[in-house]
Amino acid sequence: TGALIRASVQLGTLQAADPDPEHVRGLDHYAKCIGLAFQVVDDILDIEGDPESLGKTKGKDMANNKPTYPSLLGLEGSHRMAKRLQQEALDSLCPLDAKADPLRWLAGYIVDRSR
């Protein structure tokens, strides 16, 4: 999922006629952070999420001995990491104007989602 998010952002930068290298770097960093945050939150939801809204059984990763962020950092540490990645992603958009607002919204949605 992280690679797909990054590819989507990179494709968006390719549409610019003459992209500013600083903007390209910022967008790439944003995509890396948001992709990783998505995975961290996905791992958290595997423990804390509502199975009905998730559409999958809770605890599948743990039952399959799959390494997850909560198994490495604990739930609290994983929540902190997701928020830190969100802030880092938002910071990387600082040089961009309001055209990046949908990306700012997406960063919040990814970290605050419940499914």
N, C-alpha and C positions, 0 to 999 in steps of 0.2 A: 504494500500500500504506500509506503514511504517513497519508493522509487516511482510509482505512478504519480504521486503528488508532485514530486520534483520534476518529472518529465512534463507534466501539464504546465507548470510555471515556466519552464524553459521554453516550451513551445510558444507561450504567450510573449516572451521576450523576443523571439525570432520574428514576430510580426512588426516590430518597430523598425522603421526605415533606417535609422542610425542610432542604435541603442547606446546609451551612456554606459561605459564599462563599470562605473561605480554602482549604477542601478542594477546591472546584470549580476554583479557580485552580491549585492544586497538581496536580490530576489532569489538567488541560488541558496544563500545562507538561510533565508526565510523558509524555503522549501525543505531544506535539510532538517531544520528545527521542527517544523510543523509535521513533517513525516514521522519523525521520531516521537513527537508528542502524541501523534495518533496511536502509535503502537503502545506507548506507555499507558494511555487511557484505555485502550482495548484490553490490555492485561488487567487493569484495575477493574474494569467492568466485568471481566470473567469471574471476579470474586464478589464485587458489590452490586452488580447490575441486576435488574429485574429480568428473569428468564423470559417472561412473556413479551416484554418490549424489545429485548435483545433478539428474540427468535432463536435462541440456542440455550443449551443447558449450562448453568453456572458451574465453574470448577473443572471444566474439561481439561484445561491446560495443566492444572495441578494433578488431576487424575492420570494424565498421560506423562507425568514427570517432565513436562516441557519447561525449560527455564523461562522465567518471566521477570519483569521488573519488580513486581511485589515480592517474588521469592528471593530476589537479590537485595532489594532496598527496603522491603517492608511496604505496607500500604501508605503510611504517612510519608516516607521518603519518596515513593512513587508519585504521590500527589504533588509534593514539592518540586520534583523533577519536571513534571508536566507543566506546572505554572512557570518554572524558570525557563523552560523551552519556549513557552508561549511569549514571555516577555522578551526573550532574545530574538524571537521571530519578529515581534512588533518593532523592536529597536532597529532591526535591519531594514525596516521600511521607512525609517525617519527621513531619508533624503527624497522620498517620493511624495507627490502631492495627493490630493483627494482621489485621484484615479486608483490608488491602491487601497481605498476604503473597503472594497469587497474582500480583499485579502486580510485586512485587519479583522473584519467580521468573521471570516473563516477561521482565523486563529482562535478566537473566542469560542466559536461553535465546537471546534474539534476538542478543545480542552474541557469545556463545560457540558458536553453531550452526556446523555444518559442511556444511549444505545448506539 
